[in-house]
């Protein structure tokens, strides 16, 4: 009986926390879900093009490792990891190829190795790469 009571209390507490979410955030989420914002996920833009594109590469999802993908970009990936490399590379390509005029790629929550940074310089050219410390 105690377990059932604890589960009900836990569920009540989770539902009660919904009241803390500002109404504007609920509306913004609804607009995003209904494709009524200028934002999209990389998975939702295949075939579309935009004047300006900002790609945020982070480690929030364990299927993507941008640092590793860049390190392996010249073909030095282990043969058993080809599927992982290809998944990362293809998603990176889809994002980068959506921009008509301006593209910004931001690496967030993941430090890039020297070889990954060298690969970015090869792809985008050194004059187009900035560190946050460069922008101060």
N, C-alpha and C positions, 0 to 999 in steps of 0.2 A: 504494500500500500504506500509506503514511504517513497519508493522509486517513482511510482505514478504521480504522486504529489510533487516531487522534485521536477519531473519532466514538465508538468503543467506550469509550475512556477517559472521554470526556465523559458518556456514558450511565451508566457505572459510578459516576462522581462524583455525578451527580444521584440515582441510586438510593441511594447510600451516605448522602447527606444526609437521607434519610427516617428514618434511625436517630436523628437529632437531634430529631425531633419527639416531644414527650412523649406517652405513651400516652393520657393524659387528653384531649388535644386530638383524637386520632384517634377516641376514643369520643364526644366532644362533636360532632364533625363527623358521625359516623354517626347520632347521635340527631337532629341537625338535618335531615339528608337524609331520615330516616324520619318527619319531622313529630312528633317526640317532645319538642319544646322549645316554650317560649312565644314563640319568635321566628319571623318569617316575612319574606319579601321583599314589597315592595309588589305585585309582579306576582302573588303567590300568594294574595292575600287578597280578590280581587274577590267581592263578595257576602257576605263574613263580617263579623262585628262583634265588638268586644272592649271590655271595661270601660275599659282603659287602652291608649293608643296613643302610641308615640314614633316620629316620622318623622325620619330623619336624611337631610338633603339635602346632598349633596356633589358634587364635580366628578370623581368617580372614573370615571364613564362618560361618554364624549363625546357621547352622544345627548341628554343633559339639561343644561340651563343654567338653573338656578333664578333667578338674578339677572336674566337676560334675559327669562325668562317673566314675572316680576313687573313688570319695566319695561314690558312689552307688554300687561299685563293689561287695561288700559282700552281696548284695541283699536288701539293705535298700533304694530302690527307690520307689517313690509313684506309685501305680498301674496305674494311668492315664498317667504316664511318661515312661512306659515300652518301648514303641516304640522308644522313643528318646534314652533311655539307650541302647537298643539293637542295634540301628544304630551306635552309638558311639563305643560300645564294639566290634561289628563285624568288623568295619573298623580298629580299633586298632589291633585286632587279625590278620587280613589279612596282615597288614604292618609288624607286629612283626614276623610272621611265614614265611616271604620271605627270611630271612637270612640263608645262609648255614654255615658261619663262624662267622662273626662279625655283631653286631647290635648296633646302637646308636639311642637312642630316645631323641630328643631335644624338650623341651617345651618352645615355643617362643611366646612372646606377651601375656602370661597368667601366672599370679602368681598362684602357687599351694598351697592349704591349707595344714595344718598339717596332716589331715586325708588322703588327696590325696597322699602326700609324703609317708606316712606310707604304703599305698596300693602299691605304686611303690616298696618300700623296700620289701614288702611281695612277689611281683611278680618276681623282678629281684635280690633280696638279697642286703643288705646294702652296701657291698663292691663294688658293681657295679654301685652305684649311685654317681654322682658328681655334685656339684654346680659350677657355673662359678667362684665363689670366691675360690674354691678349686684348680682351674687350674692356678691361678696367680703365 
